[in-house]
């Protein structure tokens, strides 16, 4: 298996052309080879509208299952949308993120130097984070919001960002989250303070009018939390009940053990610590019960999840018919009140800001209306003055004419006024509708440079041309295409006689992949006669036991306008190598060519298929 193409741009080919049907197999085969790319996460599940904009790109495309998300990519979910991401780590199945509806986030950096550092920026919406493999001092996972940065290890937690109010809420179900809260700049030096959030706690971070971030950490307010959280996120939390319970037990044991390591306990008081541990064990069950009570998740759905979670835990970790309420102290209730006050102040601040903006908008509208009225008055006055001036000049001119000329002038004026008031009757001309030529339909096909070749003494080249035509006119320009070729290997004694000429195709001195139309850049080390606007990607393999070979070649633009193509043009030449055939009966290998083209929105424009046959003629003076 061979894959060519490196750097961030080349994954944009996969992004755009993944929208084309039939790429699932390509991704399965290319997964390991793409491991060297700076990948942050992989899309594992999608619901509703989920859009991705690649790093450096200007257009967003529909996300798809198994898509790789890389450093700098941005992801957005629509109303009712959800996406489950699997973090790129050595234990990827242990690390996942569920992103809820109306969310916006991007992946800012990933570094591997002894450990790993993954960072996500969340600008709006909500997400449920399960990060279990980040367990040593060199590994880091951070979630940054407009008001805080959360650093975690071995943690289940929720993040919600309200972009309208400017608040961030963090709820921890197990593990400990260290939130770094920025302070005001002092001498151009950014300072911050750390806030620890323990299981069953909710941290609220709100920016005040003076730029400071106010913080409140309190016991979770179940009703408020469930009310603000999308149902898909609540279901993800409930589904992780077994893992949360196991981690909570390990954390509790660490707190009560004299030789324990890891995060320190939230209190040294034994009774308080026991109460907190008890609340930890019942937290998810309380969330599930409240979700049912608020009609966010059905009881039937929760019971199905509970059956699976209880099976995983091998004990009853979920039972919404047997829920022990969280035990809260007066201090817990007071801190909950402080958190509510902080959120209410942020809401009030936003309302006041919106009111000020609305007042300014109305004042501006009034000024614009006044200016328009004044301009209309001035224009009307100028027109009236000009008309009066013209009339006076006409009267003065006529008064200076002899009597006979004055009468002729007046008669001409009366005749012109009559002509203006009574337009002549017009007979419409007979119209013959023009003959309309139907618009040319976009087309794509494969063709051989030579349909017949002589059986070589050693080997000879065979060129397969990929041709495109009629991608012009409104809405018909092409943004990318993918070619899938299935060809006969022509095997003799298990040795293929017809193969793709990989060495020839990746040779920087050759022009196979240098296309002026798409301005393709096969690699950073290629000397090009143009400024690159597209990247290409190819993948081919042959199964030792198979009788056919498969080749995929794809091109997509990363900048510039879509490409307009009129008459038929070859956009790429795919070189094959035919070796000497010793059989008496010469075969006629076939190339089945499938071409799929997409527009700038990633929509499929056409998908065509044709088969071309290569005739192999006997060589003069050679047997066969």
N, C-alpha and C positions, 0 to 999 in steps of 0.2 A: 504494500500500500504506500502510495506516495502523495504527499500534500505539499503544495507550494504556496507561499504567501506569508509574510510576517508583518508584525506591527499592528497597531490599533485599527488602522483603516480597513484591514482585510476582513475583520469580523463584520464590518458593515455589509459585505456581500452576503454573509449568512443571514443577517438581520432582514434585509430586503427580500432576498429570494427564498427565505424560509416561508414566506407567504404563498409560495408556489406549492401546489399539491405534490406530494411525493418526496419531500426532503427528509422525512423522518429517518429513513434508512441511511442517508448520507451522514446525518449527525451521529447516528449510532456508530458508524465506522470511523468517523473523524474525531471522536471524543478524546482519545488518548493523544492524538497528534496535536490537538489544540491546547493541550495542557500547559504549554509554555507561555500562552497568552495570559495577560494579566486579568484573570477572571476572578470576579468577586462572588458571584452567585449564579445559580441555574434556576430557571422557572420550572416548577414541578406541577403546579396546578393553576388553572385560570377559570374565573367566572366573570361574566359580563365584560365591560370595556376596560381593557388594560393596554396602555400605550407606552412605548419605549422610544426615547430619542438617544441615539448613539453619541458618544463623546465626539465633539467637533461637528456634529451634524446639525442640520437646520429643520429636518422633517421628523415627525413622530410616526411610528408604524405600530400596527397591532402586534402585541406580544404573542408568543406561541410556546407551547410546551417544549421543554428541553432547550430553550434559548439561553445562551450564555450572556450574562450581564457583566460588564467590565468597568474598570476604573473610569469615572467620568460620565457613565451612562445615567440617564434620568428616567424615572418610571412614574406614571400617573394612572390612577384608577378613577373610573367614572362612578356615577350613582349606581349603587347595587353591585359594583365591581369588587373583585377580590383576587389576590394572587398569593400563592405560597412559593417562597423562595428557599432554595437549599444553599447554604453557604459553602463556598469552595474551601474545604478543609480536609485533613486526613480522615476525619470522622464526620463526613458530610451528612450522613443519616441522623446524626445527633444534633445538628445545628440547622434550624429553620426559622423563617420569619413569615408570618401571615400578615399581609397588608390589607387593610379594610378599604371601604369605599371612600371616594373623594379625597384620596391621598396623593401627596407629591413628595418624592424623595429622590436622592441621587447618591451614587457611590463615589466618594471623593478620593480614597486612596487605599492601596493594599500593598504592604511591604513584606518581604520575606528575607529576614536576615537573622538567622538563629531561631527566631520565632515568627509569628505572623501578626499583622496589624490590619484590621479591617475597620472601615469607618463609613457610616451612613449619615447623610444629612436629611432630616425630615422637616419639611416646610409646612405640611398640612396633613390632616387625617389621623389615622390610628394604625398601630401595628402591635402584634403579639410576637415576642422574641423568645426563642428557645435556644440558648447557647450553652452547650454542655462540654464541648471539647476544649474550650478555652480554659485551661486549668493550670498552666505554669506561668512563671513570672515573665517569660519572654513573649507570651501570647497576649494579644490585646484585641478587644472588640469595643468599639465606641459608637454611640448613637448621639448625634448632635441635633439640637433643635434651636430655634431662635433665642431661647432663654437659658439653655443648659446643655451640658455635655455629659452623657452617661457612660461610665466605664464599668464593664462587667466581667465576671468570671463565673462560669458554671451557674447560670441564672435563668429563671423564667420571669419575664416581666412585660408590662404593657406600657406603651407610650402613646399619648394622645396630644395632638397639637391643634389648637383652635386659631387659625390665621386671622379671623375677624377680631377676636378679643386679644390675641397675643399671649395666650397662656399655654403652658405645657403641664400635663399631668402624667405622673409615673406611678404605676401600681406594681408592687413586687409580690409574687406568690411564693417564691423560694429563692435562696441565695441572697446576696447583698449587692445593691447598686450604689456606686459612688458617683453622685452628680456634682459636676464642677460648674459653679455658678459664677458668671463674669461680674466683676465689680466695675465701677467707673474707671476710666483711664487716669492714671496718675503719672504726670511727666511723660506722657506718650508710652507708658508701660502698662500693658494689660495685666491686671491682677484678677485673681479668682479665689473663691472659697469652696471647700468641699462640704457636701451634705450627704450623709449616709441614709439610705432608705432600706429598711429591713422588711422581711416578709410580713404580710397583712397591713403594711403601711402604704399610704398614698402621699406622694410629694407633689405639691402645686407650686409652679414657678410663674410669676406674672411680672411683666415689666411696668414700672411706675412712670409717671410723667417726667421725672427727673432723670430717666435712663437707668436707674437702679433696678435690679431684679429682686423682687420680694419673694420670700420662700416660706412655705408652711408644710410641715411633715406631720401627718396625723394618722390614726387608724383609718383604714379604708371605710368610706361612706358607701355602703353597698347599693343603696337606692340610687344615689347620684351616679355612681360608677356604671351601673348597668344601664341607666337611662342614656348616658352619653356614648355608650360603646355599641358599635354595629353588631348585629346578630352573628355575622360570620366570625368576628373576633371572639365573641362570647363562646361560640361553639368550639373554636380552637382551644380556648383556655380549658373548657370542660373536658375536651378530648385528651388533654395532657395531664389529667388528674393523677394517673399512676406515677408518671415521672416526677410530678411536683411532690407527691407524697413521699416518694423514695428520697428525693433530695432534701426535703424538709426534715425527714427522720435523721439523715446523715448530719445535717446542720445542727439539729437539736442535740445529737449525741456529742458532736464536737464542742458545743457550748457547755455541756455538763461534764465533760471529761477533763481530768486534770492535765492530761497530756495532749489535749486537742490542739489542732493548728487551724489556720485559716482566719476568717473574719471574727472579730471579738463579739461577744454576746452584747445585745442592746442594753442589758442591765445586769447588775451584780446581785440584785435582790432575788432570792430563790423563788419566792412566791410569784413575783411578777414574771420571772422567766418561765415558770411552769404555765402561767396563764397564756403567755405569748405562744408557747409551744402548742398548747391545746388549740388556740385560735388558728395557728398555722395548719394543723391537721384537718380542721373543718372549713377552711376558707373556700376551697373550690366548691364544696357541697353547698355552702351559703350562696355563692355566686350563681350556681345552677338553679337553686330554689328561687332566688330573686329574679332570674331571667325568665323563669316560667311564670311567676306572679305578674311580671310586667308584660307578658305576651311577646317577649323578644325571641324566645325559643320555646317550641312546644314540649309538653311533658313527654309525649311519645318519642320525640327526637332525643331528649335528654336520657330517657331510659335506655334507648338503643346504645347511646354512647357509654352509659354507665355499665352496661353489660360487658362491653369490650374493655373498658378501663379496669373494672373489678377483676376481669380475667387476667389482665396483664399484671395487676398488683397481687393477685391471688388472695385478695381480701376485699372487703367492702369499703372502698374509698369514696364511692358516690351512692347516695340513696336520698333522693329529694323528699321521700316520705319520712325520713328520720334525720332531721337537721337540728343540730345544736347551735343556737345563735352565738355570735361572737360575744365574748365577755369584755366589756369596755369599762374602764375606770372613769371617774369624774374628770381626771386629767385628760384622758383620751377624748371625751366628749367636748371638753374645752378646746382642745387642739383641732377637732373637727370643725367647731364653730369658727376658729381662726382661719382655717382653710376656706370655709364657705365665704367668710367676710372678704378674704383676699380675692376669691373668684368674682364676688359681687362687685368689688371695687374696680376690678379690671373690666367687667362688663359695663359698669357705669361710665368709666373713662372712655370706653369705645363709643358708647352712645353719645356722650358729650362731644367727642371728636367728630362723629358722623353728623351731629346737629350743626356743629360749626361749619363743616364742609357744605352741608345743605344750605346754610344761611349764605355762605359765600357764593354758592352756585346761583341761588335766587337773585342775589345782588348783581352778580355778573349778567344774568339773563335780563334784569331790568335795565342795566346800563346799555346792553346790546340793543334792546328794544327802543330805548330812548334815542340812541345814536341812529338807528334805522329810520325812526320817525322824523328826526331832524334832517337826515339825508333826503328823505322823500319830500319834505316840505321845501327844502332848498332846490331840489330838482324841479318841482312843480312851479316854484316862483321863477326860476330861470327860464323854463319853457314858456310861461306866460309873458315874461318880459321880451323874449325873443320874438314871440308871435306879434306882440304889439309893435315892436320895432320894425318887423317886416311889413306889417300893415301900413304903418306910417310912411315907410319908404315907398311903398307901392302907390299910396295916395299922392304923395309929393311928385312922383314920376308922372302920373296920369294928369295931374293938374297943369303940367308944363306942356302937354301935347295940344296940337290944334284940335278943334271941335270934332272934325271928321275922324281923326285918329283915336280920340277918346271913345267915340261911339263904337268903332271897330274893336278896340281893346275890350270894352265892356261886353260886346257880342261874343268875342272869343272866350272870355271868362265864363259866360253863361253856358256856352256850348261844352266847355270842358267839364263844368260842374254836372251837366246833364249826362255826359258820357261816363263820368265816375259813378253817378247814382244808378245808372242803368247799364250794367255790363252786357256786352254782346253775347248772344246765344252761341254756345260752342257745341259742335257735334263731336262726340268722342271718337277718336280714330279706332278703326278695327284692329284689334290686337291678336296676334297669333302667338300662343304660348311657346316659349323657346323649348327646344328639345333638351332635356336634362340628362346629362351623363351621370349615372350612379357613381358615387364616390368610390375610389379604389379601396379595397379591403386590405388591411395589413396582412402580410404573409411572412412565413419563415420556412426554411427547408435546408436540407443537407444535400451536397452534390460532390462528386469526385472530380478532381482536376483532370483525371484520365480514367475513362470508364473501363479501359482495358490495358493490361500491362503484360509484358512477357515474363515467363517464369525465369527468375534471375539465376545467374550462376552462383551467387552468394546471397545478396539481398538487394532490395530496391525500395525506394520511398513511395508511399501512397498518401496523397493529400486529400483530406475531407474538408470541403469548404462549408461554412455556415453562412447562409444568405438571408438577409432581411430586406423587405420592401414595403412601401406605402405606409410608413409610420410618420405621416405628416398631416397637417391640417389641425383644426381645433380639437384638443383633447386626445390626439393620437400619437404624440411624441412618446418615445420609449425611454425609460429610466434605467432599466436593467434587463438582463436575460439570462437564462440558464439552458445549457445544452446537455442532454443525456444521450449517450451513444452506447448501444449494445451491439457488439460485433462478434462474428465467428472467429475463433482463435485458430482454426485450421490446424488441428493437432496431428502430429505424426509421432508415434511411440511416446505419447504424453508430452511431447515438446511442441509448444505453440509456434506456428509459422507466421502468424499475423499478430503483431503486438503494437501497442501505442508507443511511439518514439519519445519517451520521457526526456532523454538526454538532449534531443534536438529541441524540444519544446521549451525547456528551461534555459537554453543557451542565450546569454544576454546579447550575443552578436547577431542572433536571428531576429527576424521581424514578425514571426507568427503572432505574437501577442501585442505588438505595437500597433494600435489602431487609432487613426486620426479622428474618426467619428466620435468615439467614446473617450479618446485621450487616456488610454489605459496605462496604468503604472503597475507592471508585474512585481517590481521590487525596488528597494531604495538604491540598489547598485546598478540599475538599468539607465543607460544614457538615452534620453528621449528627445525627439525633435519638437516637443510641445510641452506645455504645462499640464501636468496630470490632473484629471477630473474624475477618473474612475479607477477602481481596483479590480483585479481578477482573482480567481480562485479555481484550482482544479484538483481533482481527486480521481484516482483510478486504481483498480485492483483486479486481479484475476485469481480465481480459486483454482488450486492445482487440479482439483477433480472436475472443474467446470469445462464446458465446451465453448463458453462465450466470455468475452471480457466486457467490462463496464467502465465508462469514462463519464465524468461530470465536469463541465466547465461553466463558470458563472462570472458575470461582469455586472457591477452596479456603480453608479455615480455617487461620489461623496460630496460633490460641490458642482455648481454651475446648473444650467438649464437642461431639461430633457433633450434627447437627441431626435432630430427630424431626419427621416430617411425617405427619399422619393423612390426612384427606380432601384431595382435589385442591386444590392451591394454585399460583398463578402465582408463580414465583420471579424472573422477569425478563421485561421487555417489550422486544422488539427493534423499533425503528421503521424503516420503509421509506418511500420517497417514490415515488409513482406520478405520472408526468407525463402531460400531454395526449397521447392517441393519435389519430393522424389517419387510420389505416387504416379502411377501410369495415368489414372483419370484425374485431371486437374479440377479442383473444386471451384466454386463461384461464391466466395464469401459475401455475406450481406452485412450492411450497416443499418440498423434501425435507429433513426435520429428523431428525438423529441426536443422541440424548442418551446420554451415558455417565456413570454415577455411580460413585464410589469410596468405600470406607470409610476409617477412620482409619489403616489399615495400607497404604493405597494399592491394595487389591484391588478389582477391578472387580465391582460389585454387579449392575448391569444395563447393557445397551446396546440401546437401542430405536431404531426407525426408523419414521417415518410421513410421509405426504405430504398436504399440504393445498393446495387449489386456490382461487384468488381469481377470482371472477366479476366481470367489468367490464361494467356495464350502460350502454346509451346514456344520455347526459345530456339532460334535457328542453330543447328549444330549440336543441340543438347537433347538428351532423351527426355521423354515426357512431354 
